[in-house]
């Protein structure tokens, strides 16, 4: 089947230089001196065209500015070779790393990524996001749920359009995949507890964040396991400045602590700066840990102990489930463990 063609610039007979119109296969055929059927065979990379004729047709395509239409490509092969990615806020570190991971996986399979930023507020809808994406030329959709969508439980994927949700929450009708945001807290807390720390304060992220909710749950559960009552955390906004301000508040109100677990590396960096500005040493006086190992590209010789997530693996898995080579597989909840990165921000607790 022929792929429909369109270009930005026409060069048909009788048109002035710079005129704009849709370019059809008849134009290519006329310039190349061949039939439209031959143009169709070249476009679709079919046999029974001599190499000399094929090159002549390609030269005419290049001259006229042809490109295959998505609709025609889908009719021919049943695929658009593109995956949709919906995120709440593309500027968030987690969403940027997810975009990088999905893009790498898509590139390896010869796919493009169609990016859509949905509402940054609490009123966003998985159903509406998928409906909007379904009007675009995509073969599947990845939904980055950094904040919980109100219709999460009711959401049902559209028939024929596979969907994957990047979230720690399991879904009854849709595969979910994420880095293990709960397990990372258990790993960090075990590391601090093994160094004798018991008074471990938590610097929380925004309350709308799914990642934050699971990280805080891990911190609370580990304290409960050793019989320590948690001090209610102060809440930041993921930025280093908010971590700095929270550390100052904890010191100003006289909190006693030997370690701080910040919900991301930026806030952890702010905490370390505040402690040092107040005359405390890290880690000799206070140990500090974070999550996501995102400082290495911005802070020289980063000393922060943290958890690193394999974002490329997360992106690959999300991509593979969004555009499966063999559709119809079971719904799964996939959690990818992080790796503890030990640096010099943790020391043995002082007696």
N, C-alpha and C positions, 0 to 999 in steps of 0.2 A: 504494500500500500504506500502511496506517495505521502511524503511529509509536506504539509503546507508550509510555504515559505513567505517571509516578509522581511523587508529592509527599510532603512530610514530614508534612503535616497533613491529616487527613480531616475532612469536614464533612457526612457522609451523614446521612440521617434517622435519628433515634433515638440518636445519639451525643452524649455530654456534651461540654461545652466543654473543649478541651485534650486530648481523646482522640487517640491516634495510630493510624493505619492507612494502608495504601497507598491512594492515590486512583486510581480508574479513570476511563475515558472516560464510563462510565455516570453517574458523579457530575457531571461537567461537563455532560453532556447534560441531566440532571435540573435542575440549577441554571439553565442557559441556556434550558431549554424547547425543546430541539431534539433531533434524533436523534443516535445515536452516529456515524453515517456523516457527518453534517454536522460534528461535532466533528473527525473524522478529516481531513476536507477542509480545515478551518481550520488544524489542526496542521501539515499538510503543504503549506500555502500553495497549494492547488489552486483552480481557478476554480469557477464556478457556485454561489457563495455570495454573497448580497447583502451590501453593506457594513454594513448595520445588523445583520444576523445575525452577521457576522464579529466586529463589535465586542462584541456580547453574549456570544459564546463566549469571546473573549479576556478579557473582564471576569470571567467565571466561572473561567477558568484562573487568573487572578491571585488571585481570592478564595480558591481552593482550594490555591494554591501548587504548581501543576503545573510540570513541566519535562520535555522529551523525554528518553527513555532512550537511552543510547548504542547499545544493541542494536537498538532500533527504527530509529534513524537510519541504522545500517549496513545493515539490511535494505532500507530504502527507497532509499538513494542509493549503497550500496556503499562508503561512506567514514565514518570516525568523525570526521574533521576534527581529528585530534590526532596529533602526532608525539612519539615517545618519545625522551628524552635520558638516557643513562647516563653517570655520571662517577664517578671514584674518590673525590674529595674536593671537595665543592661550595665549600669555603672558599678553595681555591687561586685566585690571581688569574687564571690562565689559564682555569680552569673558569668563573669568574664572568663573564669577558668572553665566553666561548663561549656561556654561557646568555643573555647579553644579545643577542648576535648572532643566535642561533637564535630567540629570542623575537621580535625585530624582524621577521625573515623570516616567522615563523609569523603574526604579527599582520597583516602585509601580505596574506597569502593567506587570512585568516579561520580560522586554525587555533589550537588550544590546544597547550601543551607539557606532557607528562607526564614529570616528573623522577624519576629513581631514582638514589640513591647506592649504588654497589656497594662491595665490599670495598676498604678503604684499604691492605691488605697485598698481598703478592706472590702470594697464592693465588687472585686473582680470575680469572674465566673469561668470555670473550666468549660462549661457547655458553650458559652458565647465565644470563648477563645478558639475552640475547635470548630465552631460554625464559621467563624471568620477565616480561619486557616483553610477550611475545606473549599472555600471559593478560590483559593490560590492553587497553582500547579505543584502540589506536593503529594508524595506517596505515603507519608506517615507523619505523625506529630509527636514532638517531645515537649512536655509541659514542665517547665521549671517552677516548682511550687515553693518559693522561698517564704511565702506567707500562705497560711491555710485559706483555701477558697471556701466560701460559705456553702457551695453546692458540692463539696468533695464527696460526701457519702452518696448523693443522688446521681452523680455524674455517670453517664453511660456513653462510651465511645460510639461514633457513627459507624454504621456497617460499611465495611470495605476501606476504612481509614484507620489503620492501627495507631494506637496512642500509648505512650509511655509517660508516666509521671515521675519526675525526679523529686522524691520526697521520702522521709523516713516512715511516713504513715503507709500502712498496707491498704490496698483498695480491693474491693470484692470483684470488680470486673475489668481491672486494668493493671498491667504489670507496673510495679514501682521499683525504682533503683536509686540508691544514694550511697554516699560515703557513710560509714556507721558513726553517726554523731553521738550516740549514747556510749558505744564502746570506747570512743576516744577519751571520754571523761573517766571511765573506769581505769584506763591505762595511765592517764596523768595522775589520778588520785593514788593509784597503787604506787607510782613512782615517788610521789611526795610522802606517802605513808611509810614507804620503805626507808626514807631518810629521816624518820622520826617525827614528821610534822603531824600535828593534830589540829591546831588552830589555823585552818585553811579557809581564807575568805574567797568568795566568788564574785567576780565583776561580770555582771550579766549584760547580754546584748538586748536589743529591742524586744518587747514582749510579743510582737506580731511574728517574730522569726521562728520558723519551725526548727531550724538548727539550734537556736538558743534554747528552746524548750527541752530538747533532748539532752543537750550538754548540761543544762542545769539539773535535770533529773538524775543524770549519772553522778554529779557532785553530791546531791542530797542523799542518794541511795548509799554511796560509799561512806558518808558520815554516819548515816543510820546504822550501817553494818558494824561500825566500831563503837557505836553508842555515844556519838557526839551530836549535840543539838546544833543545827546550823544557825548562823547569824544571817538574817535576811539580807540578801545582796542588794547593792545599789546598781542601778541600771544605766548603761551607756548606750551609745548609738553606733558602735563599731569603730569609731574614730579614735586616734591616739589622744586627741585632746580630751575626749570624754573619759578615757582611762586615767589620764593625768588628774582631772578634776575629782574623780571618784577616790583615787588614792589619797588626795589631800583631804577630802571629807572624812575618810576613815581615820586618818591621823588626827584631824582636828577634833573628832568626837571621842578620841582616846581608845579606839579599838585595839585589842591585843591580838596579834597574829604573827605567825612565823613564816607563812607562805600565802601567796595570792595566785589563784587560778583565774585568769581572764579568758573570756569566751572567744576571743580571737587575738591574733598576734599584734594588731595595731593597738588595741586597748592595753595589751600586756606591755608594749613598748612605752606607752604613756605612763603606766604604773611605775615602771622602772625609772623613768625620768623624774617623776614626782618624788619617789623614795630617795633618790640621790640628791635632789634639790633640798630635801629636808634633812640631809646629813646621814642618811642610812645607807648601808652598803648592800649591794646585791651581788652574790647570794649570802654573804657572811651574816647579815642581820635578817634579811627577808629573802626567801626564794620566790621566784616568779615563773609561771608557765603560761603558755598560750596555745592556740589551735590554728592550724592551716599552713604553717611554715611559709608565710608570704613576705617575710622581711628581707630575705637574702638578696633580692634584686634592688633593694632601696637602702638598706642599712649595712654599711661595711662591717665585716667580721661579726655578724650577728651572734650574740651569745645566748639567745633565748631557747630554752628547752620547749619543744612543741610537738604537735602531731602533724605529720605530713599525709595528705590524701593523694591517691593516684587519680588525678582528674582525667587523664587520658583514658584510663581503664573505665572510669564511670561514663565518659562520653561514648566510648566504643560500645559498651553494653547497652546504653540507652539507644544509640543509633541502631544496633543490631535488632533490638526488639521493636523499634519504630518502623523499620523497613526490613522485616525478616525475609530471608531467602526462602524459607519454608513457612508460610503463614499458617495460623491455626494452632499454635502451641499453647500450653497452659499458662494461666495467669500466675505470676510469681512476685515475691517481695525479696529483692536482691539487696544485700547490705555488704559493702566493701570495706574491710577493716583498714584502719590507718596504721601508720608506722611511727613509733616513738622516736623522736630525734633528740638525743641527749647532747646538750651543750653545757655552758658553764653558769646557767642562772639558777641552779639548784644545788644546795649544800646541805650537809647534815644539820638537823635542827639543834639549836643550842639548848643546853639544860637550863 
